[in-house]
Amino acid sequence: MVRQKNRYLLVQFEYEPDIMQSCEDVVMAITTSTSGNNKKRKLQSSPDSSSLSSIETIKSIQQVNANDIYRSLQEAIMQNFGLVGTSTSDVQVRLYDPKARLAIIKTTRDKYPQVRSCLTFLTEIKQGVDSLKVSSSIVAVSGSARTARNAAWKEVKKRFFARDFSGCEEWANMSRIEMEKELQELEECLDKIDSGC
């Protein structure tokens, strides 16, 4: 009997508001570093952006689930590899955490390059009639569910310790306690991946 060999892809999703915020931070850093010069650049926001629409966008980002990612990925595979590529690729979204914005995607070893390339071309995730602009990047590729779980855990820890808590110490303690609760919830979800494979 031949064993099915799989690959687990740890994928990070960045949505349009996050990307725009990081761009604004970079532009602000550039303008403050060149404050001695008279040449200051200002980031112009689009005329249709408002706080109400950004709140709605954030709510819709938090409502993205594994099924939405699966449907969008299948659609990307269909666009790039056609019906045969869609029917032969065995893709499962094992976990999606909307807080960490990480997904673990399971596929066969043979179709792994195909799925990876389609993740590169994935630019939007559809939720019903709405669609969210997204950029996906592959953080790690693993051969087992356990190593995928460990890679996800390391990524979440890295993000947590990269945060800047230099402000108020009380806020930092509250934030750490809240983050530790989220880490425990994520660990429980990641443990389910091991048992389900």
Protein Blocks (a to p, Z undefined) as FASTA:
>chain_A
ZZddddddddddddfklmmmmmmmmmmmmmmmmmmpmbdcdddddfkbcfklmmmmmmmm
mmpcfklmmmmmmmmmmmmnojmlmmmpccddfbdcfklopacddddfklmmmmmmmmmm
pmbdcehjbccddddddfbdcfbfklmmmmmmmmmmmmmmmpccklcfklmmmmmmmmmm
mmmmmmmmmmmmmmmZZ
